[in-house]
Amino acid sequence: MRNIILCVALLAVNNANAADVGSAPGAIQPGDDQLSCEQIYAQGMAESQRDQQARSQKIEQMKKQNTATAALVTGAMLTGGMGGTGQAAQASAESMADRQMAMLGAPPPSNPRKDHLRQLWTEKHCVKK
C-alpha cells in the first residue's frame, strides 16, 4: 500500500514538472499605431491582466509541485527512506528548490506588446483621465 502511495506521489511530481505553465507574452499587432489613447489604455490593461494570470498559473503550479513533493518526502520517511523512494524524494525536493531559486532570481519576462503600447502612450501624449 505504501508503494502505491509513493508511486502516485511520484507521478504527481512528474506531471507537475511536465505541465506547461502560462502563455507567451503578446506580440505587437498590426494596427496598434492607429489606436486611440483609450484603446491603448484598454489594450495595455488587457496585457497586464494576461501577465498576471500567467504569474498566478505559475504560482498555482508551484503549489501543486510543493504538495506532491511533500507527499513523496512523507512517504519516503514513512517507509524509512530506503532505496529508490528516498532517492526520488531527495531528487524531487532538490529539483523543486532549484526551480524556485531560479524563478526568484530571474526578472519577469518582457511583454513586447505592452512595451510597445507604453511607447505609443508616451508618443501620443496620452494622459489617464
N, C-alpha and C positions, 0 to 999 in steps of 0.2 A: 504494500500500500504506500509506503514511504517513497519507493522508487517511482511510482506513478505520479505522486505529487511533485517530486523533483523534476520528472520529465515534463510535466505540464508547466511548471515554473520556468524551466529552461526554454521551452518552446515560446512562452510568452515574452521572455527576454529577447530571443532571436527575432520574433515577429515585430517587437517594438523597435529593434535596431534597424530592421529592413524597411520599415514604413517610410513613405515619402512624406515629409512634413512641409506644409506651406506651399505657396505658389511663387513663381518667379515674379520679380517686380515688373510693373507695367512698362511697356515700350512707348517711345514717343510716337504719337499718332499723327497721321496726315490731317491737316486742318486745324491743328492746335493753335497755329498763329492767328487764325480768324476768330478765336473765342473772345467773347466779351469778358470784362472783369468778373462779372457774376458767374459766368460759366467757368472761368479759370478757377475761381474760388471753389465752386461746387466740385469740379474735377479733382482739384487738389485735396479736398476733404475726402472724396471717394478713395483716392490713392492712399491717404493716411489711414483710412479705415481698413483697406486691404492689408496694409503693412501691419496694423495692429492685430488683425485676425490671424495673419501668418505667425506673428510672435506668440499669440495665445495658443495656437495649434502646437507650436514647438514646445511651449511650456507644458501643455497637457500631455504631449508625447513623452516628455522627460519625466513627468509624474508617473506615467504608466511604466516606464522603464525602471524607475526607482522602486515601485511597488513589486514588479516582477523580480528584480534583483534581490530585494529584501526577502521575498518568499524563497528564492533559491538559497540565499545565505542561511535563512532559518532552517530550511530543510537539511542543509549540509550540517548545521550544528546539531540537529535532532538525530542525525544518523552518525554522529561522531566526526564528521568532516573528513572521512577517509576516502581515499581513492579519487576517482574521476569527478564525483559530485563536489567535493571540497575544492578541487582544482577549477572546476567550471564556475563555482560560486566566486572564487577569488578572481578569476579572469574576468567574469562579468562585472564585478564590483570595480575592478581597476579600469576596465574599459569605460564604464559609466563615469567614473571620476575624471578620466582623461577627456571625454567628450564635454563634460560640464566645464572643466577648466578652459578648454579651447573656446567654448562658446562665450564664457565670461571675458576672455582676453581679446576676442575679436570684435571689431567695430561692426555695428549693424550694416547689413548690405545696403548699397545705394539703390535708389529707385530713380532711374533716368527720367521717367515721365514727370515725377514730382519735382525733380530738379529743373526740368525744362519749364514746367508750369510756374515755378518760383521766378525763373528768369523772365518769363513773359509778364508776370505780375509786376515785376520791377520795371521792365521796359515800357509798359503801358501806363506806368504811374498810377496803378490801381491802389485804392485805399479801402479798408474794410469799413462799412457803414454801420 
